[in-house]
């Protein structure tokens, strides 16, 4: 949890534990984002760079930082 920055407190409780675990495993060298897609699915994905400027039907819920070297 110490590597996770929650962006959307309202959606965070809906994130499945397996998506959080997947995001933590995937965040080796670069951040990974947990997002809700337009179809309602919550997924781990490569980041857009800056969630404040991302467009489309994606809601960013959290950022998972890479592992410390």
mmJSON file of the N, C-alpha and C atoms, coordinates in Angstrom:
{"data_MODEL":{"atom_site":{
"group_PDB":["ATOM","ATOM","ATOM","ATOM","ATOM","ATOM","ATOM","ATOM","ATOM","ATOM","ATOM","ATOM","ATOM","ATOM","ATOM","ATOM","ATOM","ATOM","ATOM","ATOM","ATOM","ATOM","ATOM","ATOM","ATOM","ATOM","ATOM","ATOM","ATOM","ATOM","ATOM","ATOM","ATOM","ATOM","ATOM","ATOM","ATOM","ATOM","ATOM","ATOM","ATOM","ATOM","ATOM","ATOM","ATOM","ATOM","ATOM","ATOM","ATOM","ATOM","ATOM","ATOM","ATOM","ATOM","ATOM","ATOM","ATOM","ATOM","ATOM","ATOM","ATOM","ATOM","ATOM","ATOM","ATOM","ATOM","ATOM","ATOM","ATOM","ATOM","ATOM","ATOM","ATOM","ATOM","ATOM","ATOM","ATOM","ATOM","ATOM","ATOM","ATOM","ATOM","ATOM","ATOM","ATOM","ATOM","ATOM","ATOM","ATOM","ATOM","ATOM","ATOM","ATOM","ATOM","ATOM","ATOM","ATOM","ATOM","ATOM","ATOM","ATOM","ATOM","ATOM","ATOM","ATOM","ATOM","ATOM","ATOM","ATOM","ATOM","ATOM","ATOM","ATOM","ATOM","ATOM","ATOM","ATOM","ATOM","ATOM","ATOM","ATOM","ATOM","ATOM","ATOM","ATOM","ATOM","ATOM","ATOM","ATOM","ATOM","ATOM","ATOM","ATOM","ATOM","ATOM","ATOM","ATOM","ATOM","ATOM","ATOM","ATOM","ATOM","ATOM","ATOM","ATOM","ATOM","ATOM","ATOM","ATOM","ATOM","ATOM","ATOM","ATOM","ATOM","ATOM","ATOM","ATOM","ATOM","ATOM","ATOM","ATOM","ATOM","ATOM","ATOM","ATOM","ATOM","ATOM","ATOM","ATOM","ATOM","ATOM","ATOM","ATOM","ATOM","ATOM","ATOM","ATOM","ATOM","ATOM","ATOM","ATOM","ATOM","ATOM","ATOM","ATOM","ATOM","ATOM","ATOM","ATOM","ATOM","ATOM","ATOM","ATOM","ATOM","ATOM","ATOM","ATOM","ATOM","ATOM","ATOM","ATOM","ATOM","ATOM","ATOM","ATOM","ATOM","ATOM"],
"id":[1,2,3,4,5,6,7,8,9,10,11,12,13,14,15,16,17,18,19,20,21,22,23,24,25,26,27,28,29,30,31,32,33,34,35,36,37,38,39,40,41,42,43,44,45,46,47,48,49,50,51,52,53,54,55,56,57,58,59,60,61,62,63,64,65,66,67,68,69,70,71,72,73,74,75,76,77,78,79,80,81,82,83,84,85,86,87,88,89,90,91,92,93,94,95,96,97,98,99,100,101,102,103,104,105,106,107,108,109,110,111,112,113,114,115,116,117,118,119,120,121,122,123,124,125,126,127,128,129,130,131,132,133,134,135,136,137,138,139,140,141,142,143,144,145,146,147,148,149,150,151,152,153,154,155,156,157,158,159,160,161,162,163,164,165,166,167,168,169,170,171,172,173,174,175,176,177,178,179,180,181,182,183,184,185,186,187,188,189,190,191,192,193,194,195,196,197,198,199,200,201,202,203,204,205,206,207],
"type_symbol":["N","C","C","N","C","C","N","C","C","N","C","C","N","C","C","N","C","C","N","C","C","N","C","C","N","C","C","N","C","C","N","C","C","N","C","C","N","C","C","N","C","C","N","C","C","N","C","C","N","C","C","N","C","C","N","C","C","N","C","C","N","C","C","N","C","C","N","C","C","N","C","C","N","C","C","N","C","C","N","C","C","N","C","C","N","C","C","N","C","C","N","C","C","N","C","C","N","C","C","N","C","C","N","C","C","N","C","C","N","C","C","N","C","C","N","C","C","N","C","C","N","C","C","N","C","C","N","C","C","N","C","C","N","C","C","N","C","C","N","C","C","N","C","C","N","C","C","N","C","C","N","C","C","N","C","C","N","C","C","N","C","C","N","C","C","N","C","C","N","C","C","N","C","C","N","C","C","N","C","C","N","C","C","N","C","C","N","C","C","N","C","C","N","C","C","N","C","C","N","C","C","N","C","C","N","C","C"],
"label_atom_id":["N","CA","C","N","CA","C","N","CA","C","N","CA","C","N","CA","C","N","CA","C","N","CA","C","N","CA","C","N","CA","C","N","CA","C","N","CA","C","N","CA","C","N","CA","C","N","CA","C","N","CA","C","N","CA","C","N","CA","C","N","CA","C","N","CA","C","N","CA","C","N","CA","C","N","CA","C","N","CA","C","N","CA","C","N","CA","C","N","CA","C","N","CA","C","N","CA","C","N","CA","C","N","CA","C","N","CA","C","N","CA","C","N","CA","C","N","CA","C","N","CA","C","N","CA","C","N","CA","C","N","CA","C","N","CA","C","N","CA","C","N","CA","C","N","CA","C","N","CA","C","N","CA","C","N","CA","C","N","CA","C","N","CA","C","N","CA","C","N","CA","C","N","CA","C","N","CA","C","N","CA","C","N","CA","C","N","CA","C","N","CA","C","N","CA","C","N","CA","C","N","CA","C","N","CA","C","N","CA","C","N","CA","C","N","CA","C","N","CA","C","N","CA","C","N","CA","C","N","CA","C","N","CA","C","N","CA","C","N","CA","C"],
"label_alt_id":[null,null,null,null,null,null,null,null,null,null,null,null,null,null,null,null,null,null,null,null,null,null,null,null,null,null,null,null,null,null,null,null,null,null,null,null,null,null,null,null,null,null,null,null,null,null,null,null,null,null,null,null,null,null,null,null,null,null,null,null,null,null,null,null,null,null,null,null,null,null,null,null,null,null,null,null,null,null,null,null,null,null,null,null,null,null,null,null,null,null,null,null,null,null,null,null,null,null,null,null,null,null,null,null,null,null,null,null,null,null,null,null,null,null,null,null,null,null,null,null,null,null,null,null,null,null,null,null,null,null,null,null,null,null,null,null,null,null,null,null,null,null,null,null,null,null,null,null,null,null,null,null,null,null,null,null,null,null,null,null,null,null,null,null,null,null,null,null,null,null,null,null,null,null,null,null,null,null,null,null,null,null,null,null,null,null,null,null,null,null,null,null,null,null,null,null,null,null,null,null,null,null,null,null,null,null,null],
"label_comp_id":["UNK","UNK","UNK","UNK","UNK","UNK","UNK","UNK","UNK","UNK","UNK","UNK","UNK","UNK","UNK","UNK","UNK","UNK","UNK","UNK","UNK","UNK","UNK","UNK","UNK","UNK","UNK","UNK","UNK","UNK","UNK","UNK","UNK","UNK","UNK","UNK","UNK","UNK","UNK","UNK","UNK","UNK","UNK","UNK","UNK","UNK","UNK","UNK","UNK","UNK","UNK","UNK","UNK","UNK","UNK","UNK","UNK","UNK","UNK","UNK","UNK","UNK","UNK","UNK","UNK","UNK","UNK","UNK","UNK","UNK","UNK","UNK","UNK","UNK","UNK","UNK","UNK","UNK","UNK","UNK","UNK","UNK","UNK","UNK","UNK","UNK","UNK","UNK","UNK","UNK","UNK","UNK","UNK","UNK","UNK","UNK","UNK","UNK","UNK","UNK","UNK","UNK","UNK","UNK","UNK","UNK","UNK","UNK","UNK","UNK","UNK","UNK","UNK","UNK","UNK","UNK","UNK","UNK","UNK","UNK","UNK","UNK","UNK","UNK","UNK","UNK","UNK","UNK","UNK","UNK","UNK","UNK","UNK","UNK","UNK","UNK","UNK","UNK","UNK","UNK","UNK","UNK","UNK","UNK","UNK","UNK","UNK","UNK","UNK","UNK","UNK","UNK","UNK","UNK","UNK","UNK","UNK","UNK","UNK","UNK","UNK","UNK","UNK","UNK","UNK","UNK","UNK","UNK","UNK","UNK","UNK","UNK","UNK","UNK","UNK","UNK","UNK","UNK","UNK","UNK","UNK","UNK","UNK","UNK","UNK","UNK","UNK","UNK","UNK","UNK","UNK","UNK","UNK","UNK","UNK","UNK","UNK","UNK","UNK","UNK","UNK","UNK","UNK","UNK","UNK","UNK","UNK"],
"label_asym_id":["A","A","A","A","A","A","A","A","A","A","A","A","A","A","A","A","A","A","A","A","A","A","A","A","A","A","A","A","A","A","A","A","A","A","A","A","A","A","A","A","A","A","A","A","A","A","A","A","A","A","A","A","A","A","A","A","A","A","A","A","A","A","A","A","A","A","A","A","A","A","A","A","A","A","A","A","A","A","A","A","A","A","A","A","A","A","A","A","A","A","A","A","A","A","A","A","A","A","A","A","A","A","A","A","A","A","A","A","A","A","A","A","A","A","A","A","A","A","A","A","A","A","A","A","A","A","A","A","A","A","A","A","A","A","A","A","A","A","A","A","A","A","A","A","A","A","A","A","A","A","A","A","A","A","A","A","A","A","A","A","A","A","A","A","A","A","A","A","A","A","A","A","A","A","A","A","A","A","A","A","A","A","A","A","A","A","A","A","A","A","A","A","A","A","A","A","A","A","A","A","A","A","A","A","A","A","A"],
"label_entity_id":["1","1","1","1","1","1","1","1","1","1","1","1","1","1","1","1","1","1","1","1","1","1","1","1","1","1","1","1","1","1","1","1","1","1","1","1","1","1","1","1","1","1","1","1","1","1","1","1","1","1","1","1","1","1","1","1","1","1","1","1","1","1","1","1","1","1","1","1","1","1","1","1","1","1","1","1","1","1","1","1","1","1","1","1","1","1","1","1","1","1","1","1","1","1","1","1","1","1","1","1","1","1","1","1","1","1","1","1","1","1","1","1","1","1","1","1","1","1","1","1","1","1","1","1","1","1","1","1","1","1","1","1","1","1","1","1","1","1","1","1","1","1","1","1","1","1","1","1","1","1","1","1","1","1","1","1","1","1","1","1","1","1","1","1","1","1","1","1","1","1","1","1","1","1","1","1","1","1","1","1","1","1","1","1","1","1","1","1","1","1","1","1","1","1","1","1","1","1","1","1","1","1","1","1","1","1","1"],
"label_seq_id":[1,1,1,2,2,2,3,3,3,4,4,4,5,5,5,6,6,6,7,7,7,8,8,8,9,9,9,10,10,10,11,11,11,12,12,12,13,13,13,14,14,14,15,15,15,16,16,16,17,17,17,18,18,18,19,19,19,20,20,20,21,21,21,22,22,22,23,23,23,24,24,24,25,25,25,26,26,26,27,27,27,28,28,28,29,29,29,30,30,30,31,31,31,32,32,32,33,33,33,34,34,34,35,35,35,36,36,36,37,37,37,38,38,38,39,39,39,40,40,40,41,41,41,42,42,42,43,43,43,44,44,44,45,45,45,46,46,46,47,47,47,48,48,48,49,49,49,50,50,50,51,51,51,52,52,52,53,53,53,54,54,54,55,55,55,56,56,56,57,57,57,58,58,58,59,59,59,60,60,60,61,61,61,62,62,62,63,63,63,64,64,64,65,65,65,66,66,66,67,67,67,68,68,68,69,69,69],
"pdbx_PDB_ins_code":[null,null,null,null,null,null,null,null,null,null,null,null,null,null,null,null,null,null,null,null,null,null,null,null,null,null,null,null,null,null,null,null,null,null,null,null,null,null,null,null,null,null,null,null,null,null,null,null,null,null,null,null,null,null,null,null,null,null,null,null,null,null,null,null,null,null,null,null,null,null,null,null,null,null,null,null,null,null,null,null,null,null,null,null,null,null,null,null,null,null,null,null,null,null,null,null,null,null,null,null,null,null,null,null,null,null,null,null,null,null,null,null,null,null,null,null,null,null,null,null,null,null,null,null,null,null,null,null,null,null,null,null,null,null,null,null,null,null,null,null,null,null,null,null,null,null,null,null,null,null,null,null,null,null,null,null,null,null,null,null,null,null,null,null,null,null,null,null,null,null,null,null,null,null,null,null,null,null,null,null,null,null,null,null,null,null,null,null,null,null,null,null,null,null,null,null,null,null,null,null,null,null,null,null,null,null,null],
"Cartn_x":[0.816,0.0,0.859,2.093,2.93,3.338,3.18,3.512,2.288,1.132,-0.114,-0.563,-0.803,-1.353,-2.795,-3.743,-5.154,-5.567,-6.165,-6.61,-8.107,-8.878,-10.332,-10.78,-10.958,-11.335,-12.694,-13.581,-14.923,-14.887,-14.062,-13.987,-13.033,-12.097,-11.07,-11.652,-12.714,-13.241,-13.765,-14.022,-14.534,-13.43,-12.162,-11.05,-10.839,-10.931,-10.697,-9.245,-9.071,-7.74,-6.802,-7.317,-6.452,-5.932,-6.69,-6.225,-5.103,-5.246,-4.193,-2.913,-3.03,-1.863,-1.206,-2.007,-1.474,-0.71,-1.268,-0.618,0.706,0.728,1.964,3.038,2.658,3.631,4.139,3.253,3.615,4.457,4.387,5.109,6.557,7.342,8.759,9.593,9.613,10.443,9.608,8.365,7.484,6.194,5.537,4.253,3.2,2.269,1.109,-0.118,-1.15,-2.366,-3.483,-4.322,-5.558,-6.666,-7.444,-8.451,-9.743,-10.831,-12.121,-12.373,-12.591,-12.874,-14.331,-14.648,-16.011,-17.043,-16.62,-17.547,-17.708,-17.039,-17.175,-16.107,-15.311,-14.252,-13.138,-12.608,-11.477,-10.248,-9.222,-8.036,-6.752,-5.65,-4.316,-3.805,-3.168,-2.735,-1.52,-0.8,0.281,-0.322,0.407,-0.115,-0.158,-0.962,-1.109,-0.042,0.782,1.731,1.219,0.07,-0.526,-2.034,-2.604,-4.045,-4.906,-4.354,-5.134,-5.386,-4.57,-4.753,-5.224,-5.458,-5.924,-7.348,-7.646,-8.981,-9.621,-10.875,-11.578,-12.475,-12.918,-13.864,-13.168,-12.048,-11.288,-11.246,-11.507,-11.401,-10.233,-9.226,-8.058,-8.348,-8.104,-8.43,-7.186,-6.058,-4.849,-3.617,-2.489,-1.198,-0.351,0.292,1.178,2.599,3.404,4.776,5.656,6.733,7.665,8.36,8.896,9.66,10.917,11.273,12.524,13.705,14.756,15.913,16.617],
"Cartn_y":[-1.196,0.0,1.258,1.167,2.366,2.881,2.07,2.495,3.029,3.027,3.388,4.792,5.613,6.956,6.926,7.083,7.028,8.384,8.339,9.549,9.765,8.691,8.774,7.959,8.631,7.968,7.272,7.815,7.242,5.871,5.732,4.466,3.452,3.907,3.018,1.766,1.845,0.625,-0.424,-0.025,-0.956,-1.719,-1.351,-1.989,-3.398,-4.419,-5.785,-5.983,-6.794,-7.059,-7.616,-8.43,-9.01,-7.942,-6.874,-5.777,-5.011,-4.811,-4.139,-4.969,-6.275,-7.162,-7.16,-7.189,-7.158,-5.854,-4.736,-3.442,-3.374,-3.905,-3.89,-4.748,-5.895,-6.755,-6.086,-5.41,-4.813,-3.549,-2.881,-1.613,-1.894,-2.35,-2.62,-1.35,-0.788,0.391,1.652,1.464,2.591,2.477,3.611,3.56,2.783,2.222,1.545,2.215,2.35,3.018,2.013,2.238,1.473,2.411,1.934,2.8,2.044,2.814,2.259,2.652,1.646,1.898,2.299,2.811,3.248,2.148,0.893,-0.237,-0.693,0.015,-0.306,-1.22,-1.836,-2.721,-1.919,-2.444,-1.824,-2.647,-1.974,-2.668,-1.962,-2.712,-2.142,-1.874,-0.713,-0.353,0.553,0.608,1.576,2.962,3.862,5.198,6.086,7.135,8.092,9.179,9.142,10.225,11.125,11.718,12.597,12.401,11.817,11.54,12.791,13.951,15.182,15.64,15.179,15.593,14.445,13.283,12.149,12.418,11.908,12.09,10.74,10.756,9.515,9.11,7.876,7.39,6.535,7.019,6.333,7.219,6.611,7.321,6.7,7.503,6.992,6.966,5.808,5.583,5.695,5.14,5.126,4.968,5.419,5.239,4.347,3.343,2.463,2.795,3.245,3.651,2.427,2.619,1.499,1.116,-0.085,-0.563,0.287,0.528,1.257,0.36,0.948,0.119,-0.493],
"Cartn_z":[0.0,0.0,0.0,0.462,0.54,-0.832,-1.876,-3.241,-3.987,-3.348,-4.024,-3.622,-4.647,-4.44,-4.951,-4.046,-4.415,-4.99,-6.163,-6.859,-6.666,-6.717,-6.593,-5.383,-4.259,-3.001,-3.107,-3.922,-4.057,-4.741,-5.771,-6.508,-5.884,-5.063,-4.512,-3.846,-3.039,-2.4,-3.389,-4.628,-5.64,-6.362,-6.137,-6.851,-6.294,-7.164,-6.703,-6.239,-5.216,-4.669,-5.734,-6.645,-7.687,-8.654,-8.882,-9.739,-9.022,-7.724,-6.952,-6.99,-6.777,-6.805,-8.182,-9.243,-10.607,-10.858,-10.411,-10.606,-9.85,-8.626,-7.846,-8.501,-9.057,-9.765,-11.036,-11.752,-13.04,-12.902,-11.776,-11.582,-11.183,-12.119,-11.863,-12.008,-13.215,-13.49,-13.727,-14.144,-14.461,-13.666,-13.433,-12.721,-13.51,-12.784,-13.365,-12.761,-13.568,-13.113,-12.948,-11.969,-11.81,-12.273,-13.241,-13.851,-14.095,-14.153,-14.538,-15.982,-16.823,-18.228,-18.394,-19.567,-19.854,-19.713,-19.888,-19.756,-18.304,-17.368,-15.95,-15.392,-16.261,-15.783,-15.117,-14.027,-13.345,-13.666,-14.203,-14.707,-14.279,-14.349,-14.195,-15.607,-15.809,-17.159,-17.117,-18.244,-18.363,-18.276,-17.663,-17.434,-18.655,-18.561,-19.643,-19.59,-18.549,-18.326,-17.22,-17.432,-16.427,-16.446,-15.398,-15.418,-15.478,-15.137,-15.194,-16.626,-17.572,-18.963,-19.853,-19.28,-20.077,-20.563,-21.736,-22.299,-22.545,-22.846,-23.135,-21.985,-22.048,-21.046,-19.992,-19.481,-18.445,-17.207,-16.067,-14.793,-14.034,-13.728,-13.018,-11.525,-10.914,-9.51,-8.637,-9.112,-8.307,-9.188,-8.651,-9.3,-8.394,-9.0,-8.262,-8.694,-7.739,-8.031,-8.277,-9.061,-9.278,-7.972,-7.98,-6.818,-6.657,-5.423,-5.146,-5.507,-6.079,-6.468,-5.276],
"occupancy":[1.0,1.0,1.0,1.0,1.0,1.0,1.0,1.0,1.0,1.0,1.0,1.0,1.0,1.0,1.0,1.0,1.0,1.0,1.0,1.0,1.0,1.0,1.0,1.0,1.0,1.0,1.0,1.0,1.0,1.0,1.0,1.0,1.0,1.0,1.0,1.0,1.0,1.0,1.0,1.0,1.0,1.0,1.0,1.0,1.0,1.0,1.0,1.0,1.0,1.0,1.0,1.0,1.0,1.0,1.0,1.0,1.0,1.0,1.0,1.0,1.0,1.0,1.0,1.0,1.0,1.0,1.0,1.0,1.0,1.0,1.0,1.0,1.0,1.0,1.0,1.0,1.0,1.0,1.0,1.0,1.0,1.0,1.0,1.0,1.0,1.0,1.0,1.0,1.0,1.0,1.0,1.0,1.0,1.0,1.0,1.0,1.0,1.0,1.0,1.0,1.0,1.0,1.0,1.0,1.0,1.0,1.0,1.0,1.0,1.0,1.0,1.0,1.0,1.0,1.0,1.0,1.0,1.0,1.0,1.0,1.0,1.0,1.0,1.0,1.0,1.0,1.0,1.0,1.0,1.0,1.0,1.0,1.0,1.0,1.0,1.0,1.0,1.0,1.0,1.0,1.0,1.0,1.0,1.0,1.0,1.0,1.0,1.0,1.0,1.0,1.0,1.0,1.0,1.0,1.0,1.0,1.0,1.0,1.0,1.0,1.0,1.0,1.0,1.0,1.0,1.0,1.0,1.0,1.0,1.0,1.0,1.0,1.0,1.0,1.0,1.0,1.0,1.0,1.0,1.0,1.0,1.0,1.0,1.0,1.0,1.0,1.0,1.0,1.0,1.0,1.0,1.0,1.0,1.0,1.0,1.0,1.0,1.0,1.0,1.0,1.0,1.0,1.0,1.0,1.0,1.0,1.0],
"B_iso_or_equiv":[0.0,0.0,0.0,0.0,0.0,0.0,0.0,0.0,0.0,0.0,0.0,0.0,0.0,0.0,0.0,0.0,0.0,0.0,0.0,0.0,0.0,0.0,0.0,0.0,0.0,0.0,0.0,0.0,0.0,0.0,0.0,0.0,0.0,0.0,0.0,0.0,0.0,0.0,0.0,0.0,0.0,0.0,0.0,0.0,0.0,0.0,0.0,0.0,0.0,0.0,0.0,0.0,0.0,0.0,0.0,0.0,0.0,0.0,0.0,0.0,0.0,0.0,0.0,0.0,0.0,0.0,0.0,0.0,0.0,0.0,0.0,0.0,0.0,0.0,0.0,0.0,0.0,0.0,0.0,0.0,0.0,0.0,0.0,0.0,0.0,0.0,0.0,0.0,0.0,0.0,0.0,0.0,0.0,0.0,0.0,0.0,0.0,0.0,0.0,0.0,0.0,0.0,0.0,0.0,0.0,0.0,0.0,0.0,0.0,0.0,0.0,0.0,0.0,0.0,0.0,0.0,0.0,0.0,0.0,0.0,0.0,0.0,0.0,0.0,0.0,0.0,0.0,0.0,0.0,0.0,0.0,0.0,0.0,0.0,0.0,0.0,0.0,0.0,0.0,0.0,0.0,0.0,0.0,0.0,0.0,0.0,0.0,0.0,0.0,0.0,0.0,0.0,0.0,0.0,0.0,0.0,0.0,0.0,0.0,0.0,0.0,0.0,0.0,0.0,0.0,0.0,0.0,0.0,0.0,0.0,0.0,0.0,0.0,0.0,0.0,0.0,0.0,0.0,0.0,0.0,0.0,0.0,0.0,0.0,0.0,0.0,0.0,0.0,0.0,0.0,0.0,0.0,0.0,0.0,0.0,0.0,0.0,0.0,0.0,0.0,0.0,0.0,0.0,0.0,0.0,0.0,0.0],
"pdbx_formal_charge":[null,null,null,null,null,null,null,null,null,null,null,null,null,null,null,null,null,null,null,null,null,null,null,null,null,null,null,null,null,null,null,null,null,null,null,null,null,null,null,null,null,null,null,null,null,null,null,null,null,null,null,null,null,null,null,null,null,null,null,null,null,null,null,null,null,null,null,null,null,null,null,null,null,null,null,null,null,null,null,null,null,null,null,null,null,null,null,null,null,null,null,null,null,null,null,null,null,null,null,null,null,null,null,null,null,null,null,null,null,null,null,null,null,null,null,null,null,null,null,null,null,null,null,null,null,null,null,null,null,null,null,null,null,null,null,null,null,null,null,null,null,null,null,null,null,null,null,null,null,null,null,null,null,null,null,null,null,null,null,null,null,null,null,null,null,null,null,null,null,null,null,null,null,null,null,null,null,null,null,null,null,null,null,null,null,null,null,null,null,null,null,null,null,null,null,null,null,null,null,null,null,null,null,null,null,null,null],
"auth_seq_id":[1,1,1,2,2,2,3,3,3,4,4,4,5,5,5,6,6,6,7,7,7,8,8,8,9,9,9,10,10,10,11,11,11,12,12,12,13,13,13,14,14,14,15,15,15,16,16,16,17,17,17,18,18,18,19,19,19,20,20,20,21,21,21,22,22,22,23,23,23,24,24,24,25,25,25,26,26,26,27,27,27,28,28,28,29,29,29,30,30,30,31,31,31,32,32,32,33,33,33,34,34,34,35,35,35,36,36,36,37,37,37,38,38,38,39,39,39,40,40,40,41,41,41,42,42,42,43,43,43,44,44,44,45,45,45,46,46,46,47,47,47,48,48,48,49,49,49,50,50,50,51,51,51,52,52,52,53,53,53,54,54,54,55,55,55,56,56,56,57,57,57,58,58,58,59,59,59,60,60,60,61,61,61,62,62,62,63,63,63,64,64,64,65,65,65,66,66,66,67,67,67,68,68,68,69,69,69],
"auth_comp_id":["UNK","UNK","UNK","UNK","UNK","UNK","UNK","UNK","UNK","UNK","UNK","UNK","UNK","UNK","UNK","UNK","UNK","UNK","UNK","UNK","UNK","UNK","UNK","UNK","UNK","UNK","UNK","UNK","UNK","UNK","UNK","UNK","UNK","UNK","UNK","UNK","UNK","UNK","UNK","UNK","UNK","UNK","UNK","UNK","UNK","UNK","UNK","UNK","UNK","UNK","UNK","UNK","UNK","UNK","UNK","UNK","UNK","UNK","UNK","UNK","UNK","UNK","UNK","UNK","UNK","UNK","UNK","UNK","UNK","UNK","UNK","UNK","UNK","UNK","UNK","UNK","UNK","UNK","UNK","UNK","UNK","UNK","UNK","UNK","UNK","UNK","UNK","UNK","UNK","UNK","UNK","UNK","UNK","UNK","UNK","UNK","UNK","UNK","UNK","UNK","UNK","UNK","UNK","UNK","UNK","UNK","UNK","UNK","UNK","UNK","UNK","UNK","UNK","UNK","UNK","UNK","UNK","UNK","UNK","UNK","UNK","UNK","UNK","UNK","UNK","UNK","UNK","UNK","UNK","UNK","UNK","UNK","UNK","UNK","UNK","UNK","UNK","UNK","UNK","UNK","UNK","UNK","UNK","UNK","UNK","UNK","UNK","UNK","UNK","UNK","UNK","UNK","UNK","UNK","UNK","UNK","UNK","UNK","UNK","UNK","UNK","UNK","UNK","UNK","UNK","UNK","UNK","UNK","UNK","UNK","UNK","UNK","UNK","UNK","UNK","UNK","UNK","UNK","UNK","UNK","UNK","UNK","UNK","UNK","UNK","UNK","UNK","UNK","UNK","UNK","UNK","UNK","UNK","UNK","UNK","UNK","UNK","UNK","UNK","UNK","UNK","UNK","UNK","UNK","UNK","UNK","UNK"],
"auth_asym_id":["A","A","A","A","A","A","A","A","A","A","A","A","A","A","A","A","A","A","A","A","A","A","A","A","A","A","A","A","A","A","A","A","A","A","A","A","A","A","A","A","A","A","A","A","A","A","A","A","A","A","A","A","A","A","A","A","A","A","A","A","A","A","A","A","A","A","A","A","A","A","A","A","A","A","A","A","A","A","A","A","A","A","A","A","A","A","A","A","A","A","A","A","A","A","A","A","A","A","A","A","A","A","A","A","A","A","A","A","A","A","A","A","A","A","A","A","A","A","A","A","A","A","A","A","A","A","A","A","A","A","A","A","A","A","A","A","A","A","A","A","A","A","A","A","A","A","A","A","A","A","A","A","A","A","A","A","A","A","A","A","A","A","A","A","A","A","A","A","A","A","A","A","A","A","A","A","A","A","A","A","A","A","A","A","A","A","A","A","A","A","A","A","A","A","A","A","A","A","A","A","A","A","A","A","A","A","A"],
"auth_atom_id":["N","CA","C","N","CA","C","N","CA","C","N","CA","C","N","CA","C","N","CA","C","N","CA","C","N","CA","C","N","CA","C","N","CA","C","N","CA","C","N","CA","C","N","CA","C","N","CA","C","N","CA","C","N","CA","C","N","CA","C","N","CA","C","N","CA","C","N","CA","C","N","CA","C","N","CA","C","N","CA","C","N","CA","C","N","CA","C","N","CA","C","N","CA","C","N","CA","C","N","CA","C","N","CA","C","N","CA","C","N","CA","C","N","CA","C","N","CA","C","N","CA","C","N","CA","C","N","CA","C","N","CA","C","N","CA","C","N","CA","C","N","CA","C","N","CA","C","N","CA","C","N","CA","C","N","CA","C","N","CA","C","N","CA","C","N","CA","C","N","CA","C","N","CA","C","N","CA","C","N","CA","C","N","CA","C","N","CA","C","N","CA","C","N","CA","C","N","CA","C","N","CA","C","N","CA","C","N","CA","C","N","CA","C","N","CA","C","N","CA","C","N","CA","C","N","CA","C","N","CA","C","N","CA","C","N","CA","C","N","CA","C"],
"pdbx_PDB_model_num":[1,1,1,1,1,1,1,1,1,1,1,1,1,1,1,1,1,1,1,1,1,1,1,1,1,1,1,1,1,1,1,1,1,1,1,1,1,1,1,1,1,1,1,1,1,1,1,1,1,1,1,1,1,1,1,1,1,1,1,1,1,1,1,1,1,1,1,1,1,1,1,1,1,1,1,1,1,1,1,1,1,1,1,1,1,1,1,1,1,1,1,1,1,1,1,1,1,1,1,1,1,1,1,1,1,1,1,1,1,1,1,1,1,1,1,1,1,1,1,1,1,1,1,1,1,1,1,1,1,1,1,1,1,1,1,1,1,1,1,1,1,1,1,1,1,1,1,1,1,1,1,1,1,1,1,1,1,1,1,1,1,1,1,1,1,1,1,1,1,1,1,1,1,1,1,1,1,1,1,1,1,1,1,1,1,1,1,1,1,1,1,1,1,1,1,1,1,1,1,1,1,1,1,1,1,1,1]
}}}
